[in-house]
Amino acid sequence: MIHDEFCPELILWDLDGTLVDSSADLVRATNEAMRTLGYPDVDKEHFARMVGNGVRYLVSAALPEEARGRERERAIEVFMEYYRAHIADETRYFEGIPELLADLPVSHAIVSNKREDLCRALVRALDSQDWFQEIVGGDTFLNRKPHPQPVLEMINRFSADPSRTVMIGDSILDVESGLKAGVKTIGVTWGFGDPLEKSEVKPDYVFRKVSEMADFLRQACLGKV
């Protein structure tokens, strides 16, 4: 149920953990880097804590603390080589997302902290580039989420009304970025992160299932479920 007259014209989507389940491919690439350098595999229980800040943070966090200075660049190099070759081996859109993107007559853009070239490569590999009018990553602008710059830049590019723009993501980084930019925010809990991680930072809406968010957005954009 919608509690106001929110009618989006621009939807900004986080990528990993929001639109797509890329965990298997990201874990495999990270562990390829760890094994190549002689370090233990990533503990999958802690993997979610490493995702959201981009490749550099992901790989650095996987390394033992004492090795991060001297081994980081080599680990990133191995990760990138492997991940580019296997970017969509197992990555798929979460069930219901493709149909939702096709249904909503609004502008869609990806705003990720993943490198822009990797975002674009993944979207191409999933044959879904026509669904998005813009794709930006963590290296597109000077600042990345949770800074508001990526959201504000999208508002400017689309000449969108901030009150009719929504940022959707599975991480507190997405929520903070959207709130700082003055747009509506949707936190989703089916991904890697926790959009409710900080009690003082609250998204406007929270959904635990794609189907629930889809009903909400269809009603908001189309006036029907």
LOGU-492949 format. One line per field, with one value per residue: residue number from 1; residue in three letters; x, y, z of N, C-alpha, C in turn. Coordinates in pm, 1 decimal. Example, Ala and Ser with C-alpha at 12.3 -4.5 7.8 and 13.67 -1.06 7.14 Angstrom:
BEGIN
k (1_2)
r (ALA_SER)
n.u (1319.0_1285.0)
n.v (-569.0_-225.0)
n.w (780.0_708.0)
ca.u (1230.0_1367.0)
ca.v (-450.0_-106.0)
ca.w (780.0_714.0)
c.u (1320.0_1290.0)
c.v (-330.0_3.0)
c.w (780.0_787.0)
This chain:
BEGIN
k (1_2_3_4_5_6_7_8_9_10_11_12_13_14_15_16_17_18_19_20_21_22_23_24_25_26_27_28_29_30_31_32_33_34_35_36_37_38_39_40_41_42_43_44_45_46_47_48_49_50_51_52_53_54_55_56_57_58_59_60_61_62_63_64_65_66_67_68_69_70_71_72_73_74_75_76_77_78_79_80_81_82_83_84_85_86_87_88_89_90_91_92_93_94_95_96_97_98_99_100_101_102_103_104_105_106_107_108_109_110_111_112_113_114_115_116_117_118_119_120_121_122_123_124_125_126_127_128_129_130_131_132_133_134_135_136_137_138_139_140_141_142_143_144_145_146_147_148_149_150_151_152_153_154_155_156_157_158_159_160_161_162_163_164_165_166_167_168_169_170_171_172_173_174_175_176_177_178_179_180_181_182_183_184_185_186_187_188_189_190_191_192_193_194_195_196_197_198_199_200_201_202_203_204_205_206_207_208_209_210_211_212_213_214_215_216_217_218_219_220_221_222_223_224_225)
r (MET_ILE_HIS_ASP_GLU_PHE_CYS_PRO_GLU_LEU_ILE_LEU_TRP_ASP_LEU_ASP_GLY_THR_LEU_VAL_ASP_SER_SER_ALA_ASP_LEU_VAL_ARG_ALA_THR_ASN_GLU_ALA_MET_ARG_THR_LEU_GLY_TYR_PRO_ASP_VAL_ASP_LYS_GLU_HIS_PHE_ALA_ARG_MET_VAL_GLY_ASN_GLY_VAL_ARG_TYR_LEU_VAL_SER_ALA_ALA_LEU_PRO_GLU_GLU_ALA_ARG_GLY_ARG_GLU_ARG_GLU_ARG_ALA_ILE_GLU_VAL_PHE_MET_GLU_TYR_TYR_ARG_ALA_HIS_ILE_ALA_ASP_GLU_THR_ARG_TYR_PHE_GLU_GLY_ILE_PRO_GLU_LEU_LEU_ALA_ASP_LEU_PRO_VAL_SER_HIS_ALA_ILE_VAL_SER_ASN_LYS_ARG_GLU_ASP_LEU_CYS_ARG_ALA_LEU_VAL_ARG_ALA_LEU_ASP_SER_GLN_ASP_TRP_PHE_GLN_GLU_ILE_VAL_GLY_GLY_ASP_THR_PHE_LEU_ASN_ARG_LYS_PRO_HIS_PRO_GLN_PRO_VAL_LEU_GLU_MET_ILE_ASN_ARG_PHE_SER_ALA_ASP_PRO_SER_ARG_THR_VAL_MET_ILE_GLY_ASP_SER_ILE_LEU_ASP_VAL_GLU_SER_GLY_LEU_LYS_ALA_GLY_VAL_LYS_THR_ILE_GLY_VAL_THR_TRP_GLY_PHE_GLY_ASP_PRO_LEU_GLU_LYS_SER_GLU_VAL_LYS_PRO_ASP_TYR_VAL_PHE_ARG_LYS_VAL_SER_GLU_MET_ALA_ASP_PHE_LEU_ARG_GLN_ALA_CYS_LEU_GLY_LYS_VAL)
n.u (84.7_49.9_149.8_153.4_156.7_352.5_505.7_707.8_950.9_1205.7_1410.6_1668.4_1895.8_2079.9_2326.2_2467.1_2334.1_2095.2_1962.0_2080.3_2191.1_2498.6_2675.0_2805.4_2984.6_3143.0_3254.4_3399.6_3587.5_3723.0_3832.4_3997.2_4196.0_4293.1_4389.7_4585.4_4775.3_4836.5_4676.2_4407.2_4072.6_3788.8_3568.8_3247.5_3040.4_3112.6_3126.8_2930.5_2983.7_3193.3_3117.0_2999.5_3150.6_3306.2_3556.1_3825.4_3805.8_3673.0_3858.0_4081.3_3980.4_3953.9_4209.6_4465.1_4526.8_4792.6_4897.5_4785.7_4900.2_5130.6_5041.2_4802.3_4761.9_4847.5_4667.3_4425.6_4469.3_4473.5_4214.6_4060.8_4133.3_4036.6_3765.7_3662.3_3658.1_3473.7_3235.0_2961.2_2903.7_2744.9_2584.2_2269.3_1962.2_1756.2_1463.3_1174.9_1262.9_1338.7_1084.4_962.4_1122.6_1063.4_795.5_760.8_701.1_916.9_1227.1_1523.1_1818.7_2143.8_2319.5_2601.9_2861.6_3050.5_3307.2_3257.8_3303.0_3290.1_3027.9_2890.0_2985.8_2877.8_2600.5_2579.3_2658.6_2443.7_2259.3_2095.1_2113.7_1941.4_1752.8_1828.7_1879.6_2102.8_2423.5_2625.6_2925.9_3139.8_3369.0_3300.5_3241.7_3384.7_3319.2_3173.1_2886.3_2847.4_2820.9_2630.2_2674.2_2666.1_2388.7_2282.3_2403.7_2275.6_2013.1_2048.7_2137.2_1912.4_1733.7_1551.6_1286.1_1363.9_1181.9_1045.3_1213.5_1378.8_1600.5_1716.3_1830.4_2034.8_2198.3_2320.7_2470.0_2349.0_2107.0_2189.8_2314.2_2096.8_1923.6_2079.0_2084.6_1830.8_1619.7_1358.5_1391.6_1444.9_1494.6_1616.7_1603.5_1694.0_1946.9_2305.2_2381.0_2274.9_2013.3_1913.5_2108.0_2204.5_2057.8_1994.9_1969.7_1726.0_1552.1_1292.5_1110.5_1091.5_1156.0_1114.0_1081.2_1104.0_862.1_689.5_799.6_768.2_488.5_436.6_578.5_457.6_201.1_258.1_364.6_190.6_-58.9_-175.8_-172.0)
n.v (-120.3_224.0_514.3_778.1_1016.1_925.2_898.8_758.5_871.3_826.5_559.0_449.6_196.7_-14.9_-262.4_-533.5_-775.3_-646.8_-607.5_-829.2_-1161.0_-1208.9_-1339.1_-1595.6_-1583.8_-1364.2_-1450.2_-1670.5_-1548.6_-1389.5_-1585.4_-1712.2_-1523.5_-1523.7_-1787.9_-1796.0_-1627.8_-1764.8_-1766.3_-1823.6_-1927.3_-1708.0_-1663.7_-1754.9_-1673.4_-1425.6_-1285.2_-1104.2_-872.6_-765.9_-681.3_-413.8_-184.0_-185.1_-337.5_-306.0_-272.4_-510.6_-716.0_-639.5_-662.7_-934.3_-1031.2_-1133.0_-916.4_-831.8_-860.9_-684.0_-443.0_-506.2_-698.8_-627.8_-502.8_-698.0_-901.9_-782.7_-763.1_-1035.8_-1109.0_-942.8_-1034.5_-1297.6_-1255.6_-1100.6_-1289.9_-1467.1_-1345.0_-1375.6_-1641.8_-1773.3_-1570.9_-1419.2_-1239.8_-1156.0_-1344.6_-1225.9_-967.3_-902.7_-896.3_-690.3_-466.4_-453.2_-387.2_-133.1_196.2_393.5_578.3_390.2_342.7_221.2_247.9_188.4_72.3_-82.4_-109.7_87.1_-24.3_-297.2_-323.2_-261.1_-464.9_-689.6_-643.9_-653.1_-920.1_-1049.8_-988.4_-757.7_-489.7_-309.9_-247.3_-43.7_300.8_435.0_363.3_369.8_358.8_286.6_423.1_622.1_885.1_1146.4_1088.6_810.8_606.4_604.4_877.4_1152.2_1225.3_1044.2_992.6_1251.1_1331.6_1163.7_1255.0_1507.9_1436.2_1313.5_1513.0_1501.3_1506.8_1538.7_1459.1_1265.5_1063.1_757.6_568.9_244.7_-23.4_-284.2_-220.5_-22.4_181.1_251.6_351.6_568.5_731.1_796.1_928.6_1149.1_1281.7_1364.9_1209.1_958.1_645.6_295.3_12.4_-315.8_-655.6_-895.8_-922.5_-882.7_-702.5_-492.8_-292.2_-172.5_-132.3_82.9_242.7_509.1_579.1_552.5_386.5_496.4_303.6_-50.4_-369.7_-720.3_-913.6_-963.5_-969.7_-823.5_-565.3_-526.2_-518.6_-283.2_-88.6_-117.7_-33.6_230.0_336.4_263.5_258.3_22.5_-322.6)
n.w (0.0_-81.6_81.0_14.6_-255.3_-425.6_-731.9_-935.1_-1178.7_-1246.0_-1181.1_-986.0_-970.9_-759.6_-838.5_-788.0_-576.8_-561.9_-817.6_-941.1_-854.2_-783.5_-629.1_-633.9_-853.7_-782.2_-539.9_-631.3_-801.6_-618.0_-451.3_-632.5_-659.2_-395.2_-366.6_-566.8_-460.3_-237.9_-7.8_235.5_137.5_91.8_361.2_328.9_493.8_576.3_348.1_256.0_395.1_264.6_16.1_-189.1_-174.4_-396.2_-617.3_-529.5_-249.8_-185.8_-257.3_-106.7_153.4_169.8_185.8_420.2_695.4_731.0_480.8_307.4_220.9_61.5_-117.4_-235.8_-496.6_-678.7_-614.0_-689.6_-961.3_-1038.9_-961.8_-1135.6_-1391.3_-1385.0_-1318.5_-1528.5_-1730.5_-1638.6_-1569.4_-1576.6_-1525.4_-1333.4_-1246.3_-1224.2_-1290.1_-1014.7_-944.3_-1101.7_-1141.5_-1417.5_-1546.4_-1406.7_-1473.4_-1743.1_-1734.9_-1617.1_-1707.2_-1697.9_-1659.7_-1626.3_-1441.9_-1365.8_-1068.8_-931.8_-705.1_-811.3_-1059.7_-1350.9_-1609.0_-1555.1_-1466.5_-1703.5_-1868.1_-1740.2_-1763.8_-2042.7_-2083.2_-1975.9_-2157.2_-2141.9_-2186.3_-2306.3_-2122.5_-1956.3_-1931.3_-1856.5_-1714.3_-1438.7_-1243.4_-956.7_-1019.2_-1190.4_-1119.9_-914.3_-651.8_-475.7_-382.3_-27.0_-82.7_-209.5_-474.7_-712.0_-736.1_-758.7_-996.0_-1177.5_-1158.6_-1273.2_-1533.5_-1639.2_-1617.9_-1409.4_-1166.6_-833.9_-634.2_-757.9_-799.4_-724.7_-524.5_-520.7_-328.9_-172.9_30.7_306.7_207.7_-32.5_60.1_219.4_24.3_-141.3_39.6_118.7_-120.5_-144.0_-243.9_-279.1_-108.2_-133.7_48.8_13.8_117.2_17.5_-75.8_-47.1_148.3_429.2_448.8_668.9_849.0_1002.4_1266.9_1269.0_1008.3_786.2_532.2_304.6_231.2_281.8_152.1_155.4_-29.2_-382.1_-518.1_-352.2_-365.0_-635.9_-666.2_-527.3_-681.7_-929.9_-869.3_-794.5_-1031.6_-1234.0_-1132.1_-1064.9_-958.5)
ca.u (0.0_127.2_101.2_157.1_132.8_480.4_489.4_844.0_981.7_1343.1_1447.3_1811.4_1913.0_2206.5_2336.3_2492.7_2255.5_1965.0_1909.3_2135.9_2262.9_2631.4_2761.8_2889.1_3093.9_3232.2_3329.1_3494.6_3697.1_3800.5_3909.7_4103.4_4304.7_4350.9_4466.2_4702.8_4873.5_4866.2_4598.6_4284.2_3951.2_3697.6_3462.7_3123.1_2955.3_3155.3_3137.8_2839.0_3043.7_3298.0_3058.3_2930.0_3244.3_3386.1_3652.9_3945.1_3774.1_3639.2_3979.9_4164.2_3920.5_3972.0_4348.7_4505.1_4557.1_4934.9_4937.0_4708.9_4984.8_5223.0_4979.8_4671.6_4754.8_4855.9_4540.8_4324.6_4500.3_4428.1_4068.3_4004.6_4154.1_3944.4_3625.9_3622.1_3635.0_3367.6_3151.3_2820.6_2892.0_2628.8_2507.5_2139.2_1869.9_1665.8_1334.6_1076.0_1322.4_1324.6_945.8_935.7_1189.9_990.5_660.8_753.3_727.5_998.1_1369.7_1597.3_1963.7_2220.9_2414.8_2673.2_2998.5_3136.9_3363.0_3159.5_3324.7_3241.8_2881.1_2845.5_3017.2_2781.8_2470.0_2588.4_2664.0_2307.5_2177.6_1989.9_2155.8_1830.2_1664.7_1880.7_1913.9_2236.2_2493.1_2743.3_2988.6_3212.0_3478.2_3247.8_3250.0_3485.7_3270.5_3083.5_2796.4_2724.9_2815.0_2512.9_2707.0_2614.2_2244.0_2259.5_2444.1_2169.7_1901.8_2085.0_2143.7_1777.4_1648.2_1444.2_1236.9_1411.1_1069.2_993.8_1328.5_1396.4_1722.1_1683.6_1950.1_2037.2_2301.5_2305.8_2535.5_2246.8_2009.6_2253.2_2334.6_1967.9_1871.1_2159.7_2050.3_1694.1_1524.2_1299.9_1480.6_1388.8_1591.6_1573.5_1676.8_1728.1_2082.0_2422.6_2396.4_2165.3_1972.0_1871.5_2227.8_2218.3_1926.1_1970.5_1950.6_1610.9_1493.9_1150.0_1037.2_1174.5_1088.4_1186.9_1061.7_1092.3_720.4_628.8_846.0_710.0_350.6_443.4_621.1_353.9_92.6_304.9_389.5_82.7_-187.9_-234.1_-81.4)
ca.v (0.0_346.3_608.5_913.8_1019.8_901.0_846.8_770.9_887.3_778.2_459.4_422.1_62.7_-80.1_-380.3_-660.2_-794.5_-580.3_-658.0_-960.9_-1241.3_-1231.0_-1383.4_-1710.6_-1541.6_-1275.8_-1533.0_-1752.8_-1462.9_-1350.3_-1700.0_-1734.9_-1432.8_-1568.7_-1911.2_-1762.7_-1564.9_-1856.1_-1734.0_-1902.3_-1882.3_-1619.1_-1724.5_-1707.7_-1609.5_-1286.2_-1226.3_-990.6_-753.0_-717.5_-633.1_-286.0_-73.2_-201.5_-447.1_-281.0_-302.0_-652.6_-797.4_-601.2_-717.7_-1079.0_-1060.9_-1115.6_-775.5_-802.8_-872.4_-591.3_-341.5_-554.9_-794.3_-580.9_-477.7_-827.0_-971.6_-717.5_-801.2_-1173.9_-1103.7_-881.1_-1123.3_-1411.1_-1212.5_-1059.8_-1410.7_-1549.0_-1244.2_-1417.5_-1787.8_-1810.0_-1451.7_-1406.1_-1146.4_-1216.3_-1379.5_-1119.4_-838.3_-871.2_-861.7_-559.2_-366.3_-443.0_-334.3_3.8_295.6_501.2_565.0_304.4_359.2_148.2_328.5_85.4_101.8_-164.7_-34.0_103.2_-118.9_-428.3_-315.3_-267.8_-599.2_-783.0_-619.3_-708.1_-1066.5_-1094.2_-944.2_-672.8_-350.1_-225.6_-216.1_67.6_419.2_478.2_275.7_433.4_276.2_351.4_503.8_715.0_1021.2_1166.0_1023.4_696.6_589.1_673.7_1018.4_1173.4_1268.8_962.2_1012.4_1387.3_1334.5_1099.5_1350.0_1610.0_1378.8_1282.2_1629.1_1440.4_1569.3_1458.6_1403.3_1152.6_975.1_662.6_487.2_112.0_-103.0_-377.6_-177.2_106.9_278.3_297.1_431.1_696.0_809.7_848.5_1024.4_1271.4_1348.8_1413.9_1128.9_846.1_530.5_163.0_-86.8_-453.1_-743.0_-1025.1_-915.1_-911.3_-605.1_-469.3_-152.3_-124.1_-149.5_195.3_281.6_650.3_595.1_467.9_402.8_530.0_177.7_-170.9_-488.3_-844.0_-999.1_-890.7_-960.4_-715.0_-440.5_-515.5_-472.6_-142.3_-4.2_-120.0_52.7_367.4_381.9_229.7_264.9_-111.3_-430.2)
ca.w (0.0_-90.7_181.0_-37.0_-399.0_-490.9_-867.9_-986.6_-1320.4_-1259.6_-1080.9_-979.8_-916.0_-730.6_-925.7_-718.4_-455.8_-577.6_-944.7_-974.9_-755.2_-841.1_-520.1_-668.5_-941.8_-706.7_-444.3_-706.0_-847.7_-500.1_-406.2_-730.7_-621.3_-269.2_-388.3_-647.0_-371.4_-128.3_111.6_248.8_70.1_163.6_439.9_266.9_593.6_589.3_215.4_241.4_454.1_175.9_-108.5_-183.6_-189.5_-516.3_-626.2_-448.6_-110.4_-176.6_-260.7_7.0_275.4_170.2_219.1_560.5_718.9_717.3_340.6_223.9_160.4_-40.8_-210.3_-284.4_-640.8_-748.1_-590.7_-773.4_-1100.0_-1058.5_-953.3_-1254.9_-1505.6_-1373.3_-1315.9_-1663.3_-1810.7_-1578.3_-1503.2_-1569.1_-1525.4_-1252.2_-1210.9_-1288.4_-1226.8_-917.5_-1003.7_-1102.5_-1177.6_-1560.4_-1577.6_-1348.5_-1555.7_-1869.6_-1710.7_-1566.1_-1812.5_-1640.7_-1691.2_-1533.8_-1447.3_-1265.4_-992.1_-856.1_-661.6_-894.5_-1170.6_-1457.9_-1718.6_-1512.2_-1469.0_-1842.6_-1918.3_-1684.0_-1826.2_-2178.5_-2074.8_-1944.3_-2270.4_-2084.3_-2196.5_-2351.0_-2009.6_-1877.8_-2008.8_-1813.3_-1619.9_-1381.1_-1141.3_-847.7_-1072.0_-1290.9_-1066.5_-810.5_-529.9_-490.5_-268.8_14.6_-120.7_-296.2_-610.7_-821.7_-748.3_-808.3_-1136.3_-1255.3_-1162.7_-1371.5_-1667.8_-1684.9_-1588.6_-1331.2_-1044.5_-720.0_-559.7_-835.4_-820.7_-614.6_-521.5_-467.6_-305.3_-60.8_124.7_373.1_119.7_-127.5_134.7_256.1_-96.0_-182.8_138.2_110.7_-246.1_-133.9_-319.7_-207.0_-100.8_-106.1_91.3_-9.3_208.9_-42.5_-129.9_34.7_255.5_523.1_434.4_800.8_932.0_1093.7_1317.2_1242.2_863.3_755.6_398.7_304.4_220.7_289.9_100.1_178.8_-146.0_-508.2_-552.8_-274.6_-423.1_-769.0_-648.2_-486.2_-792.1_-1035.3_-825.1_-796.8_-1168.6_-1325.5_-1064.1_-1053.7_-914.5)
c.u (88.2_66.0_110.6_134.5_262.9_457.9_623.1_850.8_1123.2_1373.4_1595.4_1832.2_2059.0_2209.1_2349.1_2412.3_2119.6_1896.2_1953.5_2196.8_2395.7_2727.9_2855.3_3007.9_3192.6_3316.6_3435.6_3614.1_3786.2_3887.9_4018.1_4224.2_4372.8_4438.2_4592.9_4813.7_4903.5_4793.2_4468.9_4168.1_3873.0_3595.6_3330.6_3031.1_2989.1_3160.0_3051.8_2899.7_3146.4_3242.9_2993.9_3020.6_3335.7_3492.1_3771.8_3920.1_3747.2_3764.3_4068.9_4112.1_3938.5_4113.9_4372.5_4554.4_4703.0_4981.7_4873.8_4795.7_5064.2_5156.8_4852.9_4665.4_4762.0_4725.1_4429.6_4345.0_4448.7_4274.8_4009.7_4018.5_4054.6_3799.6_3577.5_3587.2_3516.9_3259.4_3006.1_2805.5_2766.4_2540.4_2379.6_2059.1_1785.2_1529.7_1235.5_1130.9_1307.9_1183.9_910.8_998.5_1114.7_856.1_657.0_792.0_800.5_1141.2_1437.5_1746.7_2027.6_2320.1_2483.5_2805.3_3099.5_3190.5_3265.0_3178.9_3277.4_3088.9_2829.8_2871.8_2916.6_2644.7_2468.7_2585.5_2526.8_2207.3_2061.8_2023.3_2042.3_1736.9_1705.2_1923.1_2051.3_2291.3_2616.4_2795.9_3064.1_3326.3_3431.2_3266.1_3360.5_3448.7_3176.4_2988.0_2877.2_2720.8_2695.3_2546.0_2651.6_2464.2_2214.6_2297.3_2337.2_2047.0_1927.6_2082.5_2004.7_1682.1_1525.8_1406.8_1284.0_1297.1_1006.6_1106.5_1342.6_1526.9_1688.5_1811.6_1940.8_2132.1_2266.6_2371.9_2435.7_2147.8_2067.9_2270.5_2204.5_1913.6_1947.3_2127.3_1906.3_1592.7_1464.1_1398.0_1402.1_1503.3_1535.7_1663.6_1713.4_1872.3_2190.6_2429.0_2274.7_2126.0_1925.3_1986.8_2243.6_2080.6_1892.2_1949.8_1840.8_1561.1_1345.1_1063.4_1136.6_1092.5_1177.4_1174.0_1051.0_945.0_651.4_670.8_783.1_565.7_347.2_475.7_520.1_236.5_132.5_316.2_271.0_-55.1_-255.7_-127.9_-77.9)
c.v (125.2_450.6_752.6_907.7_1005.6_834.2_860.1_792.2_839.1_682.2_428.9_290.7_36.0_-208.3_-510.0_-669.1_-728.1_-628.3_-801.3_-1028.0_-1281.3_-1292.3_-1495.7_-1669.4_-1450.2_-1354.3_-1614.2_-1669.7_-1419.9_-1465.4_-1739.7_-1647.3_-1479.9_-1692.4_-1884.4_-1704.7_-1649.9_-1827.7_-1813.3_-1842.1_-1785.7_-1702.8_-1668.6_-1637.7_-1461.7_-1213.7_-1100.6_-861.4_-688.2_-652.4_-497.0_-167.0_-88.8_-308.8_-427.0_-315.7_-451.3_-738.3_-766.0_-663.4_-868.6_-1119.4_-1055.2_-972.2_-742.0_-806.7_-765.3_-486.7_-393.6_-641.6_-742.4_-569.8_-607.1_-904.1_-913.4_-756.7_-941.8_-1178.7_-1054.9_-972.5_-1238.9_-1365.2_-1168.7_-1180.7_-1493.1_-1461.8_-1286.9_-1568.7_-1831.4_-1690.9_-1444.1_-1296.5_-1221.9_-1238.0_-1263.9_-985.1_-808.6_-827.7_-723.6_-448.8_-344.7_-373.4_-184.4_106.3_417.8_482.8_481.5_328.9_275.7_244.2_233.7_139.4_10.9_-78.6_-28.6_0.9_-258.8_-431.8_-333.1_-406.2_-701.7_-767.3_-672.3_-860.5_-1125.5_-1046.9_-855.4_-524.7_-257.0_-185.3_-88.8_183.3_476.5_377.2_350.1_347.3_356.9_439.2_606.8_860.4_1029.2_1090.3_908.5_692.4_550.4_823.4_1038.0_1203.1_1178.0_980.6_1150.1_1399.3_1271.1_1189.1_1456.6_1554.7_1354.0_1401.1_1584.6_1526.1_1484.4_1393.1_1284.0_1057.9_883.0_586.4_356.8_32.3_-189.6_-333.8_-43.9_216.4_336.4_390.6_567.6_786.8_874.7_954.0_1156.1_1351.7_1399.2_1338.2_1022.1_729.1_403.7_71.5_-225.8_-547.4_-878.8_-1029.5_-949.0_-824.0_-597.1_-322.0_-89.7_-130.4_-40.0_243.0_426.1_679.5_499.1_492.9_435.9_404.7_63.2_-288.2_-609.9_-941.4_-911.8_-869.3_-846.4_-579.4_-418.9_-466.3_-324.1_-52.1_-4.3_-30.2_199.9_421.6_364.6_241.0_130.5_-208.8_-536.4)
c.w (0.0_0.2_135.4_-186.9_-476.4_-626.3_-940.0_-1137.9_-1350.3_-1145.2_-1094.5_-905.9_-879.3_-813.7_-845.8_-589.2_-460.2_-703.9_-971.0_-852.5_-818.2_-740.9_-560.9_-754.1_-870.0_-606.9_-517.0_-753.5_-731.9_-453.1_-504.7_-697.5_-492.8_-288.9_-466.5_-560.7_-247.9_1.0_115.6_169.5_157.3_239.4_388.4_365.2_608.6_454.7_201.7_295.2_361.4_49.7_-86.5_-204.8_-310.2_-504.0_-533.5_-302.2_-91.7_-166.9_-140.7_136.1_284.5_208.0_370.2_580.6_692.6_571.2_251.7_155.7_43.3_-147.2_-278.5_-436.6_-721.6_-732.6_-677.7_-919.4_-1131.0_-1057.0_-1085.4_-1376.9_-1503.0_-1387.3_-1454.3_-1750.2_-1760.5_-1513.4_-1488.7_-1579.0_-1450.5_-1214.8_-1292.3_-1218.7_-1125.4_-983.6_-990.4_-1146.3_-1327.9_-1598.5_-1524.9_-1432.2_-1687.1_-1851.9_-1683.9_-1672.4_-1758.7_-1688.0_-1583.0_-1552.6_-1337.3_-1202.1_-894.7_-804.5_-731.5_-1008.9_-1287.2_-1569.5_-1682.4_-1510.0_-1611.1_-1902.6_-1867.8_-1748.0_-1969.7_-2176.7_-2045.7_-2049.2_-2225.5_-2095.2_-2239.5_-2236.9_-1937.3_-1967.9_-1970.9_-1714.2_-1570.0_-1267.0_-1038.7_-893.1_-1174.3_-1247.6_-962.2_-683.8_-563.4_-372.7_-144.0_-12.4_-214.7_-441.2_-720.4_-844.1_-806.9_-955.9_-1225.3_-1266.5_-1268.6_-1513.7_-1725.9_-1670.8_-1509.4_-1211.7_-926.4_-642.1_-631.5_-875.8_-700.6_-633.7_-453.0_-447.8_-181.6_49.2_189.3_289.2_19.7_-59.7_169.3_135.6_-141.3_-89.0_132.2_-14.9_-246.9_-216.8_-230.0_-209.2_-70.3_-67.7_69.3_69.6_149.8_-92.2_-31.2_159.4_346.3_514.2_565.1_900.6_1036.3_1137.1_1285.8_1094.3_819.2_613.6_409.5_302.2_230.4_238.3_116.2_62.1_-271.1_-542.1_-478.9_-330.4_-560.4_-760.2_-614.8_-605.1_-905.7_-996.2_-833.6_-938.9_-1261.1_-1264.1_-1051.4_-1006.2_-1023.0)
